[in-house]
């Protein structure tokens, strides 16, 4: 693959990841809006509990709300970070934040059907983000070394090819890449 194609592919993957985070965020926000709107109607007891300062057995404190804000900010930040981070940091940030967001949505499931619907879409999206980042090929296009210890770039590839030819005594050996 040519370098320009690899650069375009890397930029396309960044745009797709950023767009997936936007999609996830719209689902998070709309599920929360519906929860605020319909919980007083659908779950009167849960609303009374919430107004008393509890969600289940969890006491709502400023720290609890701060954790929620930090969690939401990670998803918001990924919209930008997916576009600007270099390959390695980008890949790992998407994997880590995707796993955290998936786990938080799974943990917060409620019995409301609309919420289960949104949560299913949100978790499918963030799991896809994790998979898409995990399968992101290395942009340098190197080939594995003979010891399998890393990637070789153009000058190293030539040295490795020369070394293999010398070892095998063949001129037909070709290293893909």
DRENPALO-870788 format. One record per residue: y, x, z of N, C-alpha, C, O in turn. Coordinates in steps of 0.02 Angstrom, whole numbers, plus 50000, padded with zeros to 5 digits. Example, Ala and Ser with C-alpha at 12.3 -4.5 7.8 and 13.67 -1.06 7.14 Angstrom:
REM residues 2
497165066050390497755061550390498355066050390498345071250423
498885064250354499475068450357500025064550394500575067050402
This chain:
REM residues 177
499415004250000500005000050000500625004550000500655009550035
501105002649961501725006649957502135005850021502075000950057
502555010850033502975010750093503435004650094503525001650147
503715002850037504164997050036503784990650053504064986250087
503164990050032502764984250050502624984050124502634978750155
502484989950154502354990250226502974988550266502934985050317
503554990850242504174989350276504314981850272504514978750322
504204978850214504304971650205503814967750248504004962850279
503184970150250502684966750291502874966950365502794961950400
503124972750388503314973450458503904968750474503904965450525
504404968550428504974964050439504754956750438504994952750477
504304955050392504044948250389503694946350453503774940750478
503294950850480502934949450542503424948550599503324944150642
503954952450601504464951750653504804944850648504904941550698
504964942750587505284936250577504814930650597505024925750629
504184931250579503694926050596503614925650672503604920150700
503554931350706503504931250779504114928050811504054924050857
504704929950788505324927050814505334919450803505524915650848
505134917350745505124910150729504614906450772504744900850794
504054909550785503554906450830503824905550900503684900550933
504224910450924504534909750990505034904050991505094900451040
505404903150936505874897550932505484890950935505684886350970
504934890550898504514884650898504254883150969504284877450991
504014888251003503774887351072504334884851117504234880351158
504924887851110505494885951153505694878651143505834875051191
505704876351080505874869351068505364864851102505554859651131
504734866651101504224862651135504304862951210504224857751243
504454868751239504574869251311505144864651332505084860751379
505694865251295506294861551313506184854051306506364850151350
505894851951251505804844751241505314841851291505414836251314
504784845451309504314843151360504684842351427504564837551464
505124847151443505494846751506505994840951505506084837551556
506314839851448506784834151443506414827551453506644823251490
505844826851420505454820651429505214819851501505194814351527
505044825351533504824825151603505394822651647505294818251690
505994825351637506574823051676506724815651661506924811951706
506644813651600506814806951580506304801751604506494796451629
505654803351597505134798451610504774799051677504444794351698
504844804651712504504805251776504704799851826504274797151861
505344798051831505524792651878505174786051862505044782051907
505014784951799504684778851778503924779451785503594774951813
503644784951760502924785851758502614788051824502044786351839
502974791951862502704794651924503214793951980503544798851999
503264788052006503764786752058503634790952121504104793452152
503004791852139502844795852198503014803152188503274806452232
502864805652128503024812652113503774813852113504014819052134
504154808852090504874809452090505144809552162505594813352177
504874805352206505074805352276504914812152308505314814852346
504334814852291504134821352317504614826752293504834831052331
504784826552229505254831452200505934830952233506244836052249
506174824952244506824823952277506814826452349507344828152377
506224826652379506174829252448506124836852450506124839852503
506084839952390506084847252387505394850452377505304856352390
504904846552354504234849152344503974847152275504134841952248
503554851652248503144850152189502434851452211502224857152217
502064846052224501404846852254501494849752323501854847052364
501164855352336501224858652401501734864352400501834867752450
502064865352343502534870852336503244868552354503504863652326
503544872052400504224870652421504704873452369504664879352351
505154869452344505634871652293506204875252329506574872352368
506244881752316506774885852344507164889052287506984888352229
507704892552304508074896152253507634901452220507684902652160
507194904552259506734909552232506254906552182506104909552130
505994900552198505534896952153505884895452087505604896452033
506494892952091506874891352031507054897651992507064897651930
507204903152028507344909551995506734911951956506804914451900
506144911351984505544913351949505464909151885505284911851832
505594902651890505574898451830506074900551778505934900551718
506674902351801507204904651754507004911151721507114911951661
506724915751759506504922151730505954921051679505954924051625
505484916751695504944915151649505214912251584504994914051530
505684907551590505974904551529506384909751490506374909751429
506734914051526507134919151492506714924051453506924926651401
506094925451477505664929951438505514927051369505514930651320
505394920551367505264917351302505894917351258505854918551198
506464916051289507094916151252507234923151225507434923951167
507134928151267507254935051245506794937151189506984941251147
506194934451186505724936351134505964934251064505764937351015
506384929251060506674927350995507044933350966506964934950907
507454936551007507844942350986507414948650984507424952350934
507034949851037506644956051042506134956650986505994962250963
505844951150964505354951350910505664953950845505314956650802
506314953250838506654955550777506914962650783506984966050732
507054965050843507394971550849506974977150879507134983050868
506464975650916506054980950947505664984650894505454981750844
505544991150905505104994850860504384992450867504214989050916
503964994250819503284991750814502904991550880502704986150902
502804997150912502374997550972502634993151029502264989251058
503284993851045503574989851099503564982451080503434978151123
503694980951018503694974050994503004970851002502934965351028
502504974550979501814972050982501624970651055501364965251070
501734975451100501534974551170501954969251206501694965551247
502594968751190503014963651221502774956651202502734952251244
502594955651138502344949251116501674947551148501554941851167
501244952551155500594951351187500684949551261500394944651284
501074953451297501154952351369501514945751383501284941851424
502074944651350502454938451363502054932351339502084927151370
501694933051284501274927551260500744925651310500624919651322
500424930551340499914929151391500234925951452499974921051479
500804928651475501154925751533501364918451520501264914151563
501634917151462501854910351446501254905551441501294899951465
500714907851411500114903651406499854901851475499694896151490
499824906951518499574905851587500024901051625499784896751662
500684901851618501144897551655501094890251632501144885751673
501004889251567500934882351543500274879351567500254873651589
499734883251565499084880851589499124879151664498844874151685
499484883251702499554882051774499964875751789499844872351839
500434874151745500894868551759500674861951728501064857151727
500064861451704499834855251672499914849351719499784849751779
500124843751690500184837551729499754832251697499524833151640
499634826751731499214821451703499544817151649499224812951619
500194818151637500534814151587500284816051517500264821951499
500104811051478499824812451411500324816151366500124820651330
500964814251369501444817751327501494825151346501594829451303
501424826551411501464833551433500844837451411500904843251391
500264834351415499654837551391499714838951317499494844251293
500004834351279500114835251208500564841351195500384845751156
501134841651229501584847351221501264853851244501324859051211
500924853651301500614859651329500084862451281500014868551274
499714858051248499214860251199499554863951142499314869151121
500084861151117500454864451062500754871051086500714876051050
501054871051145501364877151172500844882751181500954888451162
500264880951210499744886051221499444888451155499294894351147
499354883851107499104886051042499594890851009499394895850980
500244889451015500754893750986500764900551019500764905750985
500764900751086500804907251120500154911251112500164917351109
499584907851109498954911351095498954914151024498694919651012
499244910450977499314913050909499774919150908499644924050873
500314918850946500764924650951500384930750976500454936250949
499984929851029499594935351057499114938151003499084944250993
498764933750969498294935950917498654939450860498434944650836
499214936550838499594939250782499874946150798499884950650756
500104947050860500354953650881499764958450890499824964350871
499214956150917498634960450928498364963150862498154968850858
498364958950810498084960950745498604964250699498464965450641
499194965550725499734968650686499524975750668499434979850712
499434977150604499214983950585499774989050597500364987450595
499564995150608500045000550620500465001550556500175002250502
501125001650561501545001950501501545008650466501755009150408
501325013950499501345020550469500805021350416500855025850374
500295017250418499785017550367499355023750370499055025750319
499315026950427498885032850434498155030950431497985025050432
497735035950426497015034750426496725037750490497005042450517
496175035050514495875037850574495665045050563495455046950509
495715049050616495505056050612494745056350616494425051350631
494465062150601493745062850602493475061650673492905059250680
493865063150723493645061950792493825054950815493645052950870
494165051150773494365044350790494895044150844494965039150879
495275049550850495745049950906496445047550889496875047550933
496575045550828497245043250811497345042450737496855041950700
497965042350716498125041450645498395047950616498755051650650
498225049150554498485054850518499025052550470498955047250439
499545056350464500075054850417500005059650358499575064150361
500395058950306500295062450243500125069850248499615071850221
500525074150282500355081250284499695082450321499295086750300
499575078750374498955079550412498365077050370497815079950374
498465071850332497935069150289497695074350240497095075250230
498175077950209497995083150161497595088650196497115091150168
497805090650256497445095850293496735093550309496255097350303
496665087350331496015084550347495565084250286494975085750290
495855082250230495465081850168495225088750147494655089550127
495665093750151495485100650134494925103050180494455106350157
494975101550243494475103550292493805100350277493285103750280
493795093950259493175090450243492855093350180492245094150176
493275094950130493015097850068492685104550082492155106150055
493005108450125492725115050142492055114250179491595118150168
492005109350221491395108250260490825105750216490255107850225
490975101350169490455098450127490345102350063489835101550030
490825106550045490765110349984490855105949923490625107649868
491175100249931491265095549876492005094549862492425094549906
492135093749798492815092149777492925084649770493485082449758
492385080649777492435073549765492615069549827492695063449823
492665072749884492825069349946493545066749944494005070549928
493625060449959494295057549958494405053650022493985049550041
494955054950055495125051250116495555045350096496085046350065
495345039350113495725033350095496375033250133496435036150187
496865030050103497505029550139498045029250094498615028750115
